[in-house]
Amino acid sequence: MEESKKVKEEKMRLIDILVEIAEERLKFHHSNAPDAKGKFKKLSVEKLANWLIRTRKGNMSKITGSLNQQANFNRKDDPAYARKMDRTREIVKRKLDKKKKK
């Protein structure tokens, strides 16, 4: 049986929407924070956490965004690096919670 023209158009529209979603899913964004110049790779987790708190002025959403972007774009190629970003996020969260309680 031949599909009606309306059904074909609806399928094409859905395919276009899915393609659009897939393309927008992970896009690299540059922030207005200072350029890391390799700091994410070479600094220890603790030092990276301190650097992020200082350069992002304690803004957890900016810090989380930076770490998520690094982790997500490297998760397949370098899982250890992605885990480092996750650990760094936990340390930052802990440090900022301690500052808040003081």
C-alpha positions in Angstrom: 0.0 0.0 0.0 1.2 3.4 -0.8 1.6 5.9 2.0 -0.4 9.1 1.7 1.3 12.3 1.0 0.4 13.7 4.4 2.1 10.7 6.2 5.2 11.0 4.1 5.4 14.8 4.9 5.0 14.0 8.6 7.8 11.4 8.6 10.1 13.8 6.8 9.3 16.6 9.4 10.1 14.2 12.2 13.4 13.1 10.6 14.3 16.8 10.2 13.6 17.5 13.9 15.7 14.5 15.0 18.6 15.6 12.8 18.4 19.1 14.2 18.4 17.8 17.8 21.4 15.6 17.1 23.3 18.5 15.6 22.6 20.8 18.6 23.2 18.2 21.2 26.9 18.9 22.0 28.4 22.1 20.8 31.6 23.6 22.2 31.1 27.0 23.7 33.8 29.5 24.6 33.3 31.3 27.9 34.4 34.8 29.0 36.5 33.1 31.7 40.3 33.2 31.3 41.8 30.8 28.8 42.9 27.6 30.6 45.9 27.0 28.3 46.2 23.4 29.2 45.4 23.7 32.9 42.6 21.2 32.8 45.1 18.5 31.7 48.2 19.4 33.7 46.9 20.6 37.1 46.0 18.1 39.8 42.4 17.8 40.8 42.8 19.9 43.9 44.8 22.7 42.1 42.3 22.7 39.2 39.4 23.1 41.7 41.1 26.1 43.3 41.9 27.6 40.0 38.3 27.2 38.8 36.9 28.7 42.0 39.3 31.7 41.7 38.8 32.4 37.9 35.0 31.8 37.9 34.6 33.8 41.1 33.0 30.9 43.0 30.1 30.7 40.5 29.2 27.0 40.6 27.1 27.1 37.4 30.1 28.4 35.4 32.4 25.9 37.0 30.0 23.0 36.4 29.6 24.1 32.8 33.3 24.2 32.2 33.8 20.8 33.8 30.8 19.2 32.0 32.0 20.4 28.7 35.5 19.0 29.2 34.1 15.7 30.5 31.5 15.2 27.8 33.8 16.0 24.9 36.4 13.6 26.2 34.4 10.8 27.7 34.9 8.4 24.8 38.5 9.2 23.9 39.9 9.7 27.4 37.7 8.2 30.2 40.3 8.9 32.9 40.3 12.6 32.0 36.5 12.6 32.2 36.6 11.0 35.6 39.1 13.7 36.7 36.6 16.4 35.7 33.9 14.6 37.7 36.2 14.4 40.8 37.1 18.1 40.3 33.4 19.0 40.3 32.9 17.2 43.6 35.8 18.9 45.2 34.7 22.3 44.0 31.2 21.6 45.4 32.6 20.6 48.7 34.8 23.7 49.0 32.1 26.1 48.0 29.7 24.4 50.6 32.4 24.9 53.3 32.8 28.6 52.3 29.0 29.1 52.4 28.8 27.7 56.0 31.4 30.0 57.4 
